[in-house]
Amino acid sequence: MKNIKIKSIGIFLVIFSICLTTKGQNSTDANTSSITKNMKTSATSIQRVTFPNRNITIVGNLHLPKDFDKNKKYSAILVGHPAGGVKEQTAGLYAQKLAEQGYIALAFDASYQGESGGEPRFLEDPAVRVEDFRAATDYLSLHPSVDPAKIGLLGICAGGGFAIKAAETEHRLKAVATISMADLGQLRRDGLNGTLKDKIQQRLSDVAQQRTKEANGGEVKYMNYVPNSLQDIPAGAPAMYQEGYEYYRTERGQHPNSTNKYLFTSLDKLIGFTALDHVELISPRPLLLIAGSIADTYYYSQQAFDMAKEPKELFTIAGASHVALYDTPQYVSQIVKKLTDFYSKNL
């Protein structure tokens, strides 16, 4: 019975879905999130920037250090947000903190999400997500105030998996770090801790049927990243999903551009994706994996660490969960200190 209960929870967490119309709004209100409000108290400054990923316009926030001098050359950090997140949330918080340490930091919205362009909206395409990092690297490499030989990378949650995938073959990224990293391909394929492995063929059949329905003009189907309410969380669900609700669906981290939905038909692309198949190619560039000791996703960072070559480090935050590393002050301060040391030594 215990095994059946675990599987049912896993199915709920990954297949939790809703049907909505194709219309949606992308708000440009930058002041809703409590994180964004906190960023306004920083001595750093933010510039809204755009750059192309092929035919898609990516929108980012470029965080500049205090007393920024346009005639100087700075080290720069790309910051990729979690699945379902936007640049104004945890990615923006860490970009701000890194700017406070003297770096130029670029947090950007993934293609099809947030303020960035791309149709259909809310598509979660891993290949394009990886290419977003390359396009952002193009942008920073050409920025007059960035030293192109000193560009680092930070990815959070699924953004960490996509960051690793990009860094495997993108040699312009000189130092790679992740926070609460998750391989979104493995997560969608297997479920958390393997709870969906025996459902994969049925799920792919469901995607195939939905694609045919939409091709015939039927209603578009979306899925939620996290439950929309506490009542939607079943008893015994992993802690990260309640935390996900609290972060994304309450004032703690909610932002109007983070809509908590993605296209159901994204699953065929995600299920075929693996972020960690060539982690060893990052070497001899350094890899830093930061994860909470009680995170439900800790095993992804452990897996990446085991597959990577030196130099590598798995830095564990004692007592911290997956989402706690997004914004909890006592953990953020530890992480920023670690990141500052890591980038200062390697950029």
C-alpha positions in Angstrom: 0.0 0.0 0.0 2.8 2.4 0.8 4.3 2.0 -2.7 0.9 2.7 -4.3 0.5 5.8 -2.2 3.9 7.1 -3.2 3.2 6.5 -6.9 -0.2 8.3 -6.7 1.4 11.3 -5.2 4.1 11.3 -7.9 1.5 11.2 -10.6 -0.4 14.1 -9.0 2.7 16.2 -8.7 3.9 15.8 -12.3 0.6 15.3 -14.1 -1.3 18.0 -12.1 -2.9 19.8 -15.0 -5.6 22.3 -16.1 -7.3 23.1 -19.4 -7.3 26.8 -20.2 -7.9 28.9 -23.3 -4.9 29.9 -25.4 -5.1 33.6 -24.4 -2.8 34.9 -21.6 -1.3 38.1 -20.4 2.3 39.0 -19.6 2.3 41.7 -17.0 5.3 44.1 -17.0 4.6 45.2 -13.4 8.1 44.9 -11.8 6.9 45.8 -8.3 4.6 43.0 -7.3 7.1 40.4 -6.0 8.4 40.9 -2.5 11.8 40.0 -3.9 11.6 42.8 -6.5 10.7 45.2 -3.7 13.7 44.1 -1.7 15.9 44.6 -4.8 14.9 48.3 -4.9 16.7 48.9 -1.6 20.1 47.7 -3.1 22.8 50.2 -4.1 23.1 48.4 -7.4 21.2 49.4 -10.5 19.2 47.5 -13.1 18.9 48.0 -16.8 16.3 46.3 -18.9 18.0 44.7 -21.9 17.0 42.6 -24.9 18.9 40.2 -27.2 18.0 37.6 -29.8 17.8 33.8 -29.5 17.5 33.2 -33.2 14.0 34.7 -34.0 13.0 35.1 -30.4 13.6 38.3 -28.4 14.9 37.5 -24.9 14.3 40.1 -22.2 16.6 40.4 -19.3 17.5 42.5 -16.3 21.2 43.5 -16.2 22.3 44.2 -12.6 25.2 46.6 -12.4 27.5 47.1 -9.4 27.5 50.1 -7.2 29.4 53.0 -8.7 29.3 51.2 -12.1 32.0 52.7 -14.5 31.1 52.1 -18.1 34.8 52.5 -19.0 35.9 49.5 -16.9 35.8 45.8 -17.7 33.9 43.6 -15.3 33.5 39.9 -14.7 29.9 38.9 -15.5 27.5 36.1 -14.4 24.5 34.7 -16.3 21.6 33.7 -14.0 19.0 31.2 -15.2 15.7 30.9 -13.4 13.8 27.8 -12.3 11.0 26.1 -14.3 8.0 28.3 -13.9 10.0 31.2 -12.6 10.9 34.6 -14.1 13.8 36.9 -13.8 12.3 39.0 -11.1 12.2 36.1 -8.6 15.1 34.1 -7.1 17.2 34.6 -10.2 16.9 38.3 -9.8 17.7 38.1 -6.1 21.0 36.2 -6.7 21.8 38.6 -9.6 21.4 41.5 -7.3 23.5 39.9 -4.6 26.3 39.2 -7.1 26.1 42.7 -8.4 26.6 43.9 -4.8 29.9 41.9 -4.9 31.1 43.8 -8.0 29.9 41.6 -10.8 27.7 42.4 -13.8 24.8 39.9 -13.5 22.2 39.1 -16.1 18.9 37.5 -15.1 16.7 36.8 -18.1 13.3 35.3 -18.9 13.5 32.0 -20.8 12.0 31.8 -24.3 8.2 31.6 -24.4 8.0 32.7 -20.8 7.9 36.0 -18.8 8.5 39.1 -20.9 10.6 37.1 -23.5 9.0 36.4 -26.9 8.2 33.1 -28.6 5.1 31.3 -29.6 3.3 29.3 -28.5 3.3 30.9 -25.1 4.4 28.8 -22.1 6.2 26.2 -24.2 8.9 24.4 -22.2 11.4 23.4 -24.9 14.7 22.2 -23.4 16.7 22.7 -26.6 15.6 26.3 -26.8 16.2 26.8 -23.0 19.8 25.6 -23.5 20.2 27.9 -26.5 18.9 30.8 -24.3 22.2 30.5 -22.3 24.3 30.6 -25.5 22.4 33.7 -26.7 22.9 35.4 -23.3 26.6 34.5 -23.6 26.6 36.2 -27.0 25.1 39.3 -25.4 27.6 39.5 -22.5 30.6 38.7 -24.8 29.8 41.8 -26.9 28.9 44.1 -24.0 31.5 46.9 -23.8 31.8 46.7 -20.0 32.2 42.9 -19.8 35.5 41.1 -20.0 34.5 38.2 -22.4 37.2 36.0 -20.9 35.5 36.3 -17.5 31.9 35.1 -17.9 30.4 32.7 -15.3 27.2 30.9 -15.0 24.6 30.3 -12.3 21.5 28.1 -12.8 18.7 27.6 -10.2 16.5 24.4 -10.1 15.7 23.4 -13.7 17.7 26.4 -14.8 20.7 24.6 -13.2 20.1 21.6 -15.4 19.8 23.7 -18.5 22.9 25.7 -17.5 24.9 22.5 -17.1 23.8 21.3 -20.5 24.8 24.5 -22.1 28.2 24.7 -20.3 29.1 21.1 -21.4 29.9 22.5 -24.9 30.0 26.3 -24.4 33.6 27.2 -23.6 32.9 30.9 -23.2 31.4 30.0 -19.8 34.4 29.8 -17.5 32.9 28.8 -14.2 29.6 26.9 -13.6 27.5 26.9 -10.5 24.0 25.7 -9.7 21.6 26.0 -6.8 19.0 23.3 -6.0 19.8 21.9 -9.5 17.2 19.6 -11.1 17.3 17.8 -14.4 13.9 18.6 -15.8 14.1 15.9 -18.4 14.7 13.2 -15.8 12.1 14.7 -13.5 9.4 14.7 -16.2 10.5 11.3 -17.5 10.8 9.4 -14.2 9.0 11.6 -11.7 10.5 12.6 -8.4 12.5 9.7 -7.0 11.3 7.5 -9.9 7.6 7.6 -9.1 6.4 7.8 -12.7 8.7 5.4 -14.5 6.0 2.8 -15.2 3.6 5.5 -16.5 5.9 6.9 -19.3 4.3 5.1 -22.3 0.7 6.1 -21.2 1.8 9.7 -20.7 3.4 9.9 -24.1 0.3 8.5 -25.7 -1.7 11.2 -23.9 0.6 13.8 -25.4 0.2 12.4 -28.8 -3.6 12.5 -28.5 -3.5 16.0 -27.3 -1.3 17.2 -30.2 -3.8 15.7 -32.6 -6.6 17.4 -30.8 -4.9 20.8 -30.9 -3.9 20.4 -34.5 -7.6 20.0 -35.2 -8.4 23.3 -33.5 -9.2 21.8 -30.1 -8.6 23.5 -26.7 -5.0 23.9 -25.6 -4.1 22.0 -22.4 -1.8 23.3 -19.8 -0.1 21.9 -16.7 0.7 23.5 -13.4 4.3 23.6 -12.1 3.1 23.7 -8.5 -0.4 23.4 -6.8 -2.4 26.6 -6.9 -3.7 26.2 -3.3 -2.9 24.3 -0.1 -6.1 22.3 -0.7 -4.6 20.9 -3.9 -1.7 19.3 -2.1 -2.4 15.7 -1.1 -1.4 14.3 2.2 2.1 12.9 2.2 3.3 15.0 -0.8 7.1 15.9 -0.8 7.9 19.1 1.1 9.2 20.9 -2.0 5.7 21.1 -3.5 4.2 22.8 -0.5 7.2 25.1 -0.5 6.7 25.6 -4.2 3.1 26.7 -3.6 4.2 29.1 -0.8 7.0 30.6 -3.0 5.2 30.9 -6.3 1.6 31.4 -5.3 1.8 33.7 -2.3 3.3 37.1 -1.6 6.6 35.5 -0.7 7.7 35.3 -4.3 4.7 35.6 -6.5 5.1 37.6 -9.7 2.4 38.3 -12.4 4.7 37.0 -15.1 5.1 33.7 -13.4 1.8 32.2 -14.4 2.3 28.6 -13.0 1.5 26.9 -16.3 3.2 25.2 -19.3 2.0 23.4 -22.4 1.1 19.8 -21.7 2.5 19.0 -25.1 5.9 20.1 -23.9 6.2 16.7 -22.2 7.4 14.8 -25.3 10.3 17.2 -25.7 11.1 17.1 -21.9 10.9 13.4 -21.6 13.5 13.0 -24.4 15.9 15.5 -22.7 18.8 14.7 -20.4 20.8 17.5 -18.8 23.5 15.4 -17.3 24.6 13.1 -20.1 28.0 14.8 -20.6 28.8 16.7 -17.4 32.4 15.5 -17.7 32.9 17.9 -20.6 32.7 20.9 -18.3 36.2 19.9 -17.0 38.8 21.5 -16.7 36.5 24.4 -16.0 35.2 24.3 -12.4 31.8 23.1 -11.4 30.1 24.1 -8.1 26.8 22.4 -7.1 25.0 23.9 -4.1 22.1 22.0 -2.6 20.2 21.7 0.7 20.8 18.7 2.8 17.1 17.8 3.1 16.1 18.8 -0.4 13.9 16.3 -2.2 16.1 17.0 -5.3 19.5 16.6 -3.6 20.1 13.4 -5.6 20.4 15.4 -8.9 23.3 17.4 -7.6 24.9 14.3 -6.2 24.4 12.6 -9.6 26.0 15.5 -11.4 28.9 15.6 -8.9 29.5 11.9 -9.4 29.6 12.2 -13.2 31.7 15.3 -13.4 35.5 15.5 -13.5 37.7 17.7 -11.4 37.6 20.5 -10.4 34.2 20.0 -8.8 32.5 20.6 -5.5 29.2 19.6 -4.0 28.5 22.3 -1.3 25.7 21.2 1.1 23.7 23.7 3.1 22.8 21.9 6.4 19.1 21.8 7.2 18.0 23.5 4.0 15.3 22.2 1.5 15.1 22.8 -2.2 13.0 26.0 -2.2 14.5 27.4 1.0 17.6 28.2 -1.0 15.6 30.5 -3.3 15.2 33.3 -0.8 15.7 32.3 2.9 18.2 35.0 4.2 20.3 32.7 6.3 20.9 30.4 3.4 21.2 33.1 0.7 24.0 34.7 2.7 25.9 31.4 2.9 25.4 30.8 -0.8 26.5 34.3 -1.9 29.6 34.0 0.2 30.4 30.7 -1.5 29.6 32.0 -5.0 31.7 35.1 -4.5 34.7 33.0 -3.5 34.1 30.6 -6.4 33.8 33.2 -9.1 36.7 35.4 -7.7 39.0 32.4 -7.9 37.9 31.2 -11.3 37.1 34.3 -13.4 
